[in-house]
Structure formats: structure tokens, C-alpha cells
Amino acid sequence: MTGREYADLIARYILKNYGDRGVTVYREVDIGKSIIGKNRRIDIFVISHSEAFAIECKYQDSQGTVDEKIPYALEDISAMHMGGCIVYAGSGFSTGVLHMLQASEVAAYCLPDPETLNPSRDTKELDHQLAVHFRWWDLLIRKKKPFELTDRTARPHTL
């Protein structure tokens, strides 16, 4: 899969699963300057009502130079004046860079099934990023019941 194909897959996933929430998805949008003064082009730009979210896509299936670009990409997405994240997948990231991505609050692993585009544990991190940004709390509490006060939970706990 190429980087462009990966970005298209992510855009299709977002539109299929969140289009009914009023999102519009754009590809290749110019947004201001990067942290080093270059013109910035975002892979995916999601708008819902008056909120926007920028997504940079990084797919690496073999060892390559993308490792060197990840620290810059994380810093650049964090410096934007809007919500956004790096979405990544593939087995070609070095261990150190993979740990950096996994630990970053602005990175989300996402690899939707290209046939079904259904949410899964492989899309959960992007789903959570979108849910928090757009305040779609129902996505976070899916299949959960509200906590209720019962006789058992009402008893004071003593030591």
C-alpha cells in the first residue's frame, strides 16, 4: 500500500463511519506554515459543524526514511492551532519510532479493513481521537451502562 492509498483508506473510513454525524472530509488541504516555515499540506481535513481536525497519514511497510520524519511530524502537528493527529500503520517502523508513536498523545494507530471499513480494535485509537475532539461521547461509552446507586454500592466503606 502506498502512502496515498493509505490516506484514501483513512478518508473513506472516516466518511463511512462518521458521515452521518455531519462530517465533511477533504484530501490534501493547505493549512498555513510548518514549524520550519514551509507551506503545510494536510493529508486529511475533517470538518464537523464549526470544528476542524487535521490528520497526517504515515504508512510504512518496509524499513525506510519515514523514521527520520516522524519526530518532526509529531512536533509539527502539535504546533498547529487546531486539533489534529498523526495516523499510522505498517510494519516498517523501527522499534524506537514505534514506541514514540505509541506514546504520543497526537498519534493514533489505524488500519481499517479495506473491504468493510468497519470500526474495530485496529481503528480504536483514531475513533477515540475523533470522539474527544468532536465531543462524540457516545463512542467512548458504547455498550456501557451508567453506574447506578444500589443497596450494595450505597453502603459506606469502612476500614
N, C-alpha and C positions, 0 to 999 in steps of 0.2 A: 504494500500500500504506500502510495506517495503522500507527502505532506498535504497536498491539495485534496487528495481523495479523503484523507483523514478529516480535514476541516469540513469538507462537504458532508461526511458522515455525521459529524457532531452537529452541524447546522440542521440536517434532516431529522436527527434525533430530537433536538430541542423543539423544532416546529411541530413534529408529530405529537409529542407528549405535552407540550405547553401552549400550542397554538390556540386551544380553546380558552386559555386564560388571557387572551388578548395580546400575546407577544407577536412582534414582527421581527424577523431575523434577516440581517443583511450580511453580505460577504465583502471582505476587502474594503474597509472603510478607513479613510484618512482621518486621524484624530491628533491634531497638534504635533508637538515635538517630543522626541525621546529624551532620556536623561543626558544624552551626549549631543543634543541639538539637531538630530536628523529628523526628517519627516517621519511620523509614526503611521503605520498602516496596520489596523487590527484585523485579524482573520475573520472573527465573527462579532457582530454588534447586535445585541438583543435589546429591544425597546418594549416596555410594557407600560402603557399609560404615560406617565411623565418620568419614569425611571429608565435608566440605561445600564447595561452591563457589557463590558468588553472582554472578549475571550481570545487568547493567543493559543494556537494549537501546535503541539510538538509531538510528532510521531517518529520513533527511531527503532527500526527493526534490526539494524546491524551497527556494530561499532563505527563511530564516525565523529564528525566535528560538532555535532549538536551539543555534546557535553560542555564544550567551551562556551557555548552561547546561553546555557541555562542560568547561570548566576546573573548575567546581565538582564535576561528576560524577566527573571523574578524581581529584580530591583526596579526595572522599568515599569512593570505592571503595578507595582506597589506605589510608584511615584505619580501615577495618573490621578487626576482629580475626579475620579468616578470609580464605581465598583468594577471589579474585573478579576480574572484569574487566568492561569496557565492550565490548559487541559492537556494531558499527556497519556501516551500508551506506547507499547512496543517493548521488545526485549533487548534493545541495543544500548540502553543507558548504562553507564558504569555504575558500580555499587555506590560510590560516593555521591554522584549526582542523583541517583535514585533516592538515596536517603535524604538528600537536600529537598527534593520534590515532595517526598512523603511527609517531611516535617514542616513544610511551608504552609502558612495559612492562606496563601494566594495560589495554591496549586491543587489540582484535582485530577485523580486518575479517572479516565473514562474510556471505555471501549464497548459501545453498543453492538448488539448483534445486527449486522447489516441487513438481514432479511426481515426481522420482526421489529427492530428499533424499540423494543420494549424495555422499560426500566428494569434494572437487575442490580446485583451487588457490584457489577462492573461499571455501573453508571452512578452509583450512590453518591460518590463524592461531588460530582458535578450537580446532581439533583439537590444536594444539601447547599452548595454554594448559591444556586439559583433561588432556593426556598428562603434562605436567610436574607439575601439581597432584596428580593421582591416581596418578602413577608408572606410567603405561602406556607403558613404554619401547619396546615393540614397535611402537607407532605412529610413533615417531621414526626407527626403523631399518628401516621397511618396505622390502622389496626390496633390502636391503643385505646383503652377505656379510661375515662377520667377517674382519678383517685376519689374515693368516697369515704366519708366518715362512717364507720360501723361500730358496733359494740366492741369488737375486738381491737380496732385501731383507736378507739376513743379512750381506752384505759391509760392513765398516766404511767409512764415508765419509771420504775424506781430502781435504784442501785442496790 
